[in-house]
Amino acid sequence: MLSGGPLASVFGSYEFRPAATLIAAVSGGSDSTALLFLLKSHLSKHHPDTKLIAATVDHGLRAQSAVEAQDVARLCEMIGIQHFVLPWEGSKPTKGVQAAARLARHKLLADLATREGAAAVFTGHTRDDLAETVIMRNSRGEGPGGAGIAPATLFNGRVWFLRPLLNTSRDALREKLAAIGVGWVDDPSNSDVRFERVRVRLELNSARNGRELADRAVAAAQDAGALRMARGVWAASLLRRHADCQAPGLIRLGREILAAPDETLVLAIRALLAVQGGTEHLPNRQRVLALIEGMRSGSLRANLSRALIDARKDAVFILREGRNVPTLQPVEGEVWDNRFQIAAGQSGRRGESSREYSVPESLVRSAAKTTPNLPENAVAVPIIAPWRMFLPSFDLGLANEVAKLFGAETFPPLPFPRHIEKTF
């Protein structure tokens, strides 16, 4: 097993619960195979009552993928770990294959975690992956450094995916595997220059200062990640003090919020616009900053990300814009306007007049027109669209505050919070 040396402390900051179940996603490549052995070594020594399950997703995109999955199964049998092969079934897209495969992979692993009652899914992303991600984002102008890969991501609001090897190099993992005589499979797609990540990797490997460039990218990611978490906490505090939902579908902000620092305020308003509009991505930072400057100057009424922002002399209001709102009555089980999940239940009474709320009656009526006309015995459960599918741990504090504001369920806590503190 992998023991001793710097890798022995990889899981030292994890508070493993007694008799927990954990899942390791193992493709058969060097990173995930090393992850499996590191986890098994640590758990066998410190937490022998923890159950470790390995899972291999067979995407069915290459002829050899099924054979490689069975190779992982045999390895797991040799070292006494239960293993599942999870096939991605059905038709495959001809475009956006990598994104579709990523989503399918997360869904298959999350479904297994739910069935097995697992606390989390561990994946083998490394320091190399982090550096490559930051460099790719920089090349697209996504900010100085960017936070890169989050050390943990919540999938579909229910299962945490953890990446404990973000401070560990691929070379170190391969050296350890070679030392104990364990091989791995190199996916041919990792050499396919059609993919941006492969091109970046090749450039780093061939550059004389490639290691220095990678180290700089990782340092920038760590700084950006810490700042992103802090800014999320500040934005959450801002909303907690200055925002409320005084009528269905209508958020009110006290104008004093406009005195907040630009970046904190921009983040808070971007989140509100995305949730009110039901969009999966936060709106453009520069456009929101321009809106804020307009609000600070006086009254303003503008649309962005399917949401309406109406700034008046005493308050700022945010609601869904009136265009392209579904007109058909929703049915149970439907996701309505990407803002509500329709479920069985007893719906609450709607207010008859704005006298119930300290907001303008015209805005109450406008907001009411953008909420679902529910059938009997149905409720509309709010959806926090930007983080509905993937919630990076950086954004957990802000996402939970926004969820409370909109009357949605908060997101599950991190299973190993010290893991995040150690990474940043």
C-alpha positions in Angstrom: 0.0 0.0 0.0 1.0 3.6 -0.3 2.4 4.6 3.0 5.0 7.0 4.3 6.4 10.2 2.7 4.4 13.4 2.1 1.4 11.5 0.6 0.8 9.8 3.9 -0.8 13.1 5.2 -3.2 13.6 2.3 -6.2 12.6 4.4 -4.9 13.8 7.8 -7.4 16.7 7.9 -10.5 14.6 7.1 -12.9 13.9 10.0 -14.1 10.5 8.9 -17.2 9.5 10.7 -17.4 6.0 12.3 -18.8 3.3 10.0 -19.2 5.7 7.1 -19.3 4.7 3.4 -17.1 6.5 0.9 -16.9 6.1 -2.9 -13.7 6.5 -5.0 -14.2 7.2 -8.6 -11.5 5.1 -10.4 -11.0 5.3 -14.2 -7.9 3.2 -14.2 -5.6 6.1 -14.9 -2.7 6.9 -12.6 -4.4 9.7 -10.6 -7.5 7.8 -9.7 -5.7 4.6 -9.1 -3.3 6.3 -6.7 -6.3 7.9 -5.0 -7.8 4.5 -4.4 -4.6 3.1 -2.8 -4.1 6.3 -0.7 -7.6 6.1 0.6 -7.4 2.4 1.4 -4.1 2.8 3.2 -5.4 5.7 5.3 -8.7 4.1 6.1 -7.2 0.7 6.9 -4.8 2.3 9.4 -7.0 4.9 11.0 -10.6 4.1 10.2 -11.0 0.3 9.7 -14.8 0.5 10.2 -15.2 2.8 7.1 -16.5 1.1 4.0 -14.7 2.1 0.8 -16.4 1.4 -2.6 -14.7 1.9 -6.0 -16.7 2.8 -9.1 -15.7 3.1 -12.7 -17.9 4.9 -15.2 -17.8 3.3 -18.6 -18.7 6.1 -21.0 -18.8 3.7 -24.0 -17.0 6.2 -26.2 -14.0 3.9 -26.9 -13.8 0.3 -27.9 -11.5 -0.5 -25.0 -13.5 1.3 -22.2 -15.4 -1.8 -21.1 -12.1 -3.9 -20.9 -10.5 -1.1 -18.9 -13.4 -1.0 -16.5 -13.1 -4.8 -15.9 -9.3 -4.3 -15.3 -10.2 -1.9 -12.5 -12.7 -4.4 -11.2 -10.1 -7.1 -11.0 -7.6 -4.8 -9.2 -10.3 -4.0 -6.6 -11.0 -7.6 -6.1 -7.3 -8.3 -5.5 -7.1 -5.7 -2.7 -10.5 -6.4 -1.2 -12.6 -3.4 -2.3 -16.1 -3.6 -3.6 -16.4 -2.3 -7.1 -19.1 -1.2 -9.5 -19.0 -0.6 -13.2 -21.4 2.2 -14.1 -22.2 2.2 -17.9 -23.4 5.4 -19.6 -26.2 4.0 -21.6 -28.3 5.5 -24.4 -27.4 7.7 -27.4 -24.4 9.9 -27.2 -24.3 13.5 -28.5 -22.2 14.4 -31.5 -21.3 17.8 -30.1 -20.3 18.8 -26.6 -19.3 15.2 -25.8 -17.0 16.1 -23.0 -19.5 18.2 -21.2 -22.2 15.6 -21.6 -19.9 12.9 -20.4 -19.0 14.9 -17.3 -22.7 15.4 -16.5 -23.4 11.7 -17.1 -20.4 10.7 -14.9 -21.5 12.9 -12.0 -25.1 11.6 -12.3 -24.1 7.9 -12.3 -21.7 8.3 -9.4 -24.2 10.4 -7.4 -26.9 7.8 -7.9 -24.6 5.1 -6.6 -23.7 7.3 -3.6 -27.4 7.8 -2.8 -28.1 4.0 -3.1 -25.1 3.1 -0.9 -25.7 5.9 1.6 -22.2 7.2 0.9 -21.0 10.4 2.6 -19.1 11.6 -0.5 -17.5 10.7 -3.8 -13.7 11.2 -4.1 -12.1 12.0 -7.4 -8.4 12.1 -8.5 -8.0 15.6 -9.8 -4.4 16.7 -9.2 -2.3 19.9 -8.9 -1.5 19.4 -12.6 -5.3 19.6 -13.4 -5.6 22.7 -11.3 -2.8 24.5 -13.1 -4.1 23.5 -16.6 -7.6 24.8 -15.7 -6.3 28.1 -14.5 -4.2 28.6 -17.6 -7.1 27.7 -19.9 -9.4 30.2 -18.1 -6.8 32.9 -18.2 -6.4 32.4 -22.0 -10.2 33.0 -22.3 -10.0 36.2 -20.2 -11.9 34.8 -17.2 -10.0 36.8 -14.7 -6.5 36.9 -13.2 -5.8 33.3 -12.1 -9.4 32.3 -11.4 -10.2 29.9 -8.6 -9.7 26.9 -10.9 -11.0 23.6 -9.6 -13.0 23.7 -6.3 -11.7 21.2 -3.7 -15.3 20.1 -3.3 -18.5 20.4 -5.5 -22.0 19.5 -4.6 -23.9 17.8 -7.4 -27.6 18.2 -8.0 -28.0 19.5 -4.4 -27.4 16.1 -2.9 -23.9 14.5 -3.2 -20.5 16.1 -2.5 -17.6 15.3 -4.8 -14.3 15.8 -3.1 -10.8 16.4 -4.7 -8.2 15.7 -2.1 -5.2 15.6 -4.5 -5.2 19.2 -5.7 -2.0 19.9 -3.8 -0.4 16.7 -5.2 1.5 16.3 -8.5 0.8 13.6 -11.0 4.5 12.7 -11.0 4.4 12.1 -7.3 1.4 9.7 -7.6 3.0 7.8 -10.5 6.3 7.4 -8.6 4.4 5.9 -5.7 2.4 3.5 -7.9 5.6 2.4 -9.7 7.2 1.8 -6.3 4.5 -0.7 -5.3 4.3 -2.3 -8.8 0.8 -1.0 -9.8 0.2 0.0 -13.4 -2.4 2.3 -14.9 -4.0 3.0 -18.2 -3.4 6.2 -20.2 -6.7 7.3 -21.9 -5.9 8.1 -25.6 -8.0 11.3 -25.3 -5.2 12.7 -23.0 -3.0 12.9 -26.1 -5.6 14.2 -28.5 -4.6 17.8 -29.4 -8.1 18.6 -30.4 -8.8 19.2 -26.7 -7.6 22.5 -25.2 -6.5 20.8 -22.0 -4.2 18.5 -23.9 -2.6 21.4 -25.8 -2.0 23.3 -22.5 -0.5 20.2 -20.9 1.9 19.6 -23.8 2.9 23.3 -23.8 3.7 23.1 -20.0 5.7 19.9 -20.4 7.7 21.2 -23.3 8.4 24.7 -21.9 11.7 25.3 -20.1 9.9 27.1 -17.3 6.8 24.8 -17.4 7.0 23.9 -13.8 7.3 27.5 -12.8 4.3 28.5 -14.9 2.3 25.7 -13.3 3.3 26.7 -9.8 2.3 30.3 -10.5 -1.0 29.2 -11.8 -1.7 27.1 -8.7 -0.7 29.9 -6.4 -3.0 32.3 -8.3 -5.8 29.7 -8.0 -5.4 29.4 -4.3 -5.4 33.1 -3.8 -8.5 33.5 -6.0 -10.3 30.6 -4.3 -9.7 32.1 -0.9 -10.9 35.5 -2.1 -13.9 34.0 -3.8 -15.0 32.2 -0.6 -14.5 35.4 1.5 -16.4 37.5 -1.1 -19.2 35.0 -1.0 -19.4 35.3 2.8 -19.4 39.1 2.5 -22.2 39.1 -0.1 -24.2 36.7 2.0 -23.9 39.1 5.0 -25.0 42.0 2.8 -28.1 40.1 1.7 -28.9 39.0 5.2 -28.9 42.7 6.4 -30.5 44.5 3.5 -32.6 42.0 1.4 -36.0 40.5 2.0 -38.9 38.9 0.1 -42.0 40.8 1.0 -44.3 39.5 -1.8 -44.2 36.3 -3.9 -41.6 36.6 -6.6 -40.4 40.0 -5.4 -37.1 40.8 -3.7 -36.6 44.2 -2.0 -33.2 45.7 -1.2 -32.8 48.8 1.0 -31.0 51.5 -0.9 -28.3 51.5 1.8 -27.0 48.4 0.2 -25.7 50.5 -2.7 -23.0 51.9 -0.4 -21.4 48.4 -0.2 -18.0 47.8 -1.9 -18.4 47.3 -5.6 -17.2 43.6 -5.9 -19.3 42.4 -2.9 -22.4 44.2 -4.2 -21.9 43.0 -7.7 -21.7 39.4 -6.6 -24.9 39.7 -4.4 -26.9 41.3 -7.2 -25.6 38.9 -9.9 -26.8 36.0 -7.7 -30.3 37.6 -7.2 -30.7 38.3 -10.9 -29.8 34.8 -11.9 -32.2 33.2 -9.4 -35.0 35.5 -10.2 -34.4 34.9 -13.9 -33.9 31.2 -13.6 -30.5 31.3 -15.4 -27.7 28.8 -14.8 -25.0 31.4 -15.0 -24.5 34.6 -13.2 -24.9 37.7 -15.5 -21.9 39.6 -16.8 -20.0 41.4 -14.1 -19.5 44.6 -16.1 -23.1 44.9 -17.0 -24.2 44.5 -13.4 -21.6 47.1 -12.3 -23.0 49.5 -14.9 -26.5 48.9 -13.4 -25.2 49.6 -9.9 -23.7 52.9 -11.0 -27.1 53.8 -12.6 -28.9 52.9 -9.4 -26.5 55.0 -7.3 -27.2 58.0 -9.6 -31.0 57.7 -9.1 -33.9 55.7 -10.4 -33.4 52.9 -12.9 -35.4 50.2 -14.6 -33.6 47.6 -16.7 -33.7 43.9 -17.7 -30.9 41.5 -17.4 -30.7 37.6 -17.3 -34.5 37.4 -17.7 -34.9 39.5 -14.5 -36.2 43.1 -14.0 -34.4 45.5 -11.7 -36.4 48.5 -10.6 -34.5 51.0 -8.5 -36.6 53.7 -6.8 -35.8 56.5 -4.3 -36.5 54.3 -1.2 -35.6 50.8 -2.4 -34.4 48.5 -5.2 -36.7 45.7 -6.4 -35.8 42.6 -8.4 -38.3 40.3 -10.0 -38.7 38.0 -13.0 -39.3 40.1 -16.2 -42.7 39.6 -17.8 -41.5 38.2 -21.1 -41.5 34.5 -22.0 -43.0 33.3 -18.8 -44.7 29.9 -19.3 -48.5 30.3 -19.6 -49.6 26.7 -19.3 -50.6 25.5 -15.8 -47.7 23.4 -14.4 -48.1 19.8 -13.5 -46.6 17.8 -10.6 -43.0 16.8 -11.2 -42.3 19.6 -13.7 -39.5 22.2 -13.4 -41.3 25.4 -14.2 -39.4 28.3 -15.8 -36.2 26.9 -14.3 -37.3 28.7 -11.1 -39.7 26.2 -9.4 -40.0 22.5 -8.9 -43.8 21.6 -8.9 -44.5 19.1 -6.2 -47.5 17.6 -4.4 -48.6 19.6 -1.3 -51.0 22.2 0.0 -50.3 25.6 -1.5 -50.4 28.7 0.7 -52.8 31.6 0.3 -51.8 34.3 -2.1 -52.1 37.9 -0.9 -55.0 39.9 -2.3 -53.4 43.3 -2.1 -50.1 45.1 -1.7 -51.4 46.3 1.6 -50.0 43.1 3.0 -46.5 44.2 1.8 -44.5 47.4 2.1 -43.9 47.5 -1.6 -45.6 49.2 -4.5 -48.8 47.4 -5.6 -47.9 47.5 -9.3 -44.7 45.5 -8.6 -46.7 43.0 -6.5 -49.0 42.4 -9.4 -46.2 42.2 -11.9 -44.4 39.6 -9.7 -47.5 37.6 -9.2 -47.9 37.3 -13.0 -44.5 35.6 -13.2 -45.3 32.9 -10.5 -47.0 29.6 -11.5 -50.7 29.3 -11.4 -50.7 26.1 -9.3 -53.3 23.3 -9.6 -55.0 22.1 -6.5 -52.8 20.2 -4.0 -49.6 21.4 -5.6 -46.7 23.6 -4.4 -43.9 25.4 -6.1 -40.6 24.7 -4.5 -38.0 27.5 -5.4 -35.0 26.4 -7.4 -31.6 28.2 -7.0 -30.8 27.9 -10.6 -27.1 28.9 -10.8 -26.1 26.2 -8.3 -28.8 23.7 -8.9 -26.5 21.2 -10.7 -23.0 22.2 -9.6 -22.3 24.1 -6.4 -18.5 24.7 -5.9 -17.5 24.8 -2.2 -16.3 28.4 -2.8 -20.0 29.5 -3.2 -21.6 27.5 -0.4 -22.1 30.4 2.0 -23.7 32.7 -0.6 -25.8 30.0 -2.1 -27.3 29.1 1.3 -28.1 32.8 2.1 -29.8 33.2 -1.3 -31.7 29.9 -0.7 -33.1 31.3 2.6 -34.1 34.5 1.0 -36.1 32.7 -1.7 -37.6 30.2 0.7 -35.7 27.3 -0.7 -34.0 24.5 1.2 -30.4 25.2 2.1 -27.7 23.0 0.7 -26.1 20.1 2.5 -23.0 21.1 4.6 -19.5 19.9 3.6 -18.8 16.5 4.9 -15.2 17.4 5.7 -14.9 21.2 6.2 -11.2 21.0 7.3 -10.4 19.6 3.9 -11.3 23.1 2.4 -9.3 25.0 5.1 -6.3 22.9 4.3 -6.6 23.4 0.5 -6.7 27.2 0.8 
